[in-house]
Amino acid sequence: MVHILLVLTSYLNIVLAAAYTLSCFQLIRELPPRKSKRLFARQERLLLYFHFFCNLNLVLQTGEKKLVIFYGEQLLFLLLVLIFYHRLYPKASRLLTNNIMFFAVVGLVMLTRLSYEDYAYKQFVTVVAGFVIVMMFPAMMKVFKIWKKLTWVYGIGGFLLLATVAVPFLGVNQYGATNWISIGGITLQPSEFAKILFVLFVACRLSSSLELKDLIITTVLAALYVLILVAETDLGAALIFFIVYIVMLYVATGRLSLFITGTLAGSTAAVAAFKYFSHVQTRVSAWKDPWSNIDGGGYQICQSLFAIGTGSWFGVGLGQGAPDTIPVVYSDFIFSALAEEMGAIFVLCLLLIFVSCFIVFLDGSMRAGNSLFKLIALGFGVCFIFQVFLNVGGAVKFIPLTGVTLPLVSYGRSSVASVLMIFGITQGLFVLSDKEVVQNEEGVKRERESVR
C-alpha cells in the first residue's frame, strides 16, 4: 500500500507542477481583477498541494516524526506569506511572491531528502529569517528616499565586500576559488551581496548621466569589480557581473557598438582566464570530454549526466535515486538530483517558472516610471536568470561548470539571502512605480481641470 502511495504521489507532483507552471503564464498577462484573484488562489492551492504530497512521500519513506513537525513549520510559514504579504503590499507582484515560495519549497524538499540536519533545516531558518527582513524593504524604500542617492556608497561598499576575502583568518578557499569568508563558524560568500550593490551602483550611475566621460568612469569601475573576482578565481561570479553590466549599459544607451565591444572584450578575457588558471583548464577539459577523465576532472559532470539520464521523463521517484554519488549535489548539482528523482518534465516546468520570474522582472522594468527603477529591475532580472543559466548549463554539459547555485533551490545561506534581497527590492520597485503612476495620473487630471 505504501509503495502504491509513493508512486501515485510522484506522478501527482508532476501534474501539480505542470498546472502551477501553466498558471504562471496565465497570470503574466493583464486580467480582470476577479479572474486574476481566482487564478492566484488556485495557484496557491497548487503550491500547497505540491508541498503536502512531497512531504507525505518523504514521511512515508522514512517514518520520522521530525519530518512531520518540519512540514508543519514550513506550512505555517507558507500560509503566513501567502495570506499576508499581498495584503501588506497590494501593489507588489503576487506572482513573484508565489514563485519565490515555490522555489523555496522545491529546495527544502530535495534538501530534506538529502539531509534534514545538514542542509534542510539550516536552509529553512535562512529562508524564514531572510524573508522577515526583506518584508520591510518596500516600506523602507518608500519612506527613506535617500537610497536613490547613495551611488558611491553602493560602489565602495561592493568593493569592500569583495575585499573581505583578502583579510587574514577570514578568507577561505573552496573548489579552487578564494571567494568565501568564515565568521564565527558561519561561511559566507561576499560576492552574492556585492552583486546587489553592483546593480544599484551601475543603475544609479547610468540613470544620472550618459555622457562619455561618465560612461568611461562607470565602465572602469565595473571592470575593477570583475578583475577583483578574477583575482579571487571566482570566475562564475565575474561572468555574472560582466553580463549584467553589458546588458544594463546597452539598454541605458541603446548603442549596439558598446554591446559588441564589451562582448569581444569579455571573450578575450575568457581566453586569458583559460590560459592562466589551472582549475579553469580542468573544467573546460571536463566539459569537452568528461568521459576521457571520468575518474578525475570529469567525474562530476559524468555523474550528473548519469543522474539526468536515469530519471528520464517521470523520474525514479523522490527518495529512490542515488544523488549522493554526485559531488556537491546539494549546491552545484541539485538540478541533476531533481531530474533524476522527479523527472525531466518536472525540471522543465521548474525552468519555465524561472523564465516567468524573469518576465516579471522585465515587466517591472518596462512599467517603471523612471530610468533608475528600470535599470535596477533589469539588472536584477538579468542577474537572476543568468545565474539559472550558468547552474543548469553546467549540470547538463551545455557550458563548463562555473560553481554557481540554483537560486533558492540550492543549499547556501549567502545565495538564499541575496536572492531574497533582490526579491524585496524588486517588490519595492513595484510599489514605488505604482505610486508614481497614480501621482502622474492625478497630475494630468489636475492639469485638464485647470485648462477647463
Secondary structure, DSSP 4 states (H G I P E B T S, - for coil): -HHHHHHHHHHHHHHHHHHHHHHHHHHHS---HHHHHHHHHHHHHHHHHHHHHHHHHHHHHH--HHHHHHHHHHHHHHHHHHHHHHHH-TTS-HHHHHHHHHHHHHHHHHHHHH-IIIIIHHHHHHHHHHHHHHTTHHHHHHH-GGGGG-HHHHHHHHHHHHHGGGSTTTEEEETTEEEEEEETTEEE-HHHHHHHHHHHHHHHHHHH---HHHHHHHHHHHHHHHHHHHHTT-HHHHHHHHHHHHHHHHHHH--HHHHHHHHHHHHHHHHHHHHH-HHHHHHHHHHH-GGGGTTTTTHHHHHHHHHHHHHTTT-S-TT-S-GGGSTTTTTTTHHHHHHHHH-HHHHHHHHHHHHHHHHHHHHHHHH-SSHHHHHHHHHHHHHHHHHHHHHHHHHTTSS----PPPTTTS--HHHHHHHHHHHHHHHHHHHHHHHHHHHHHHHHHHHHHHH-
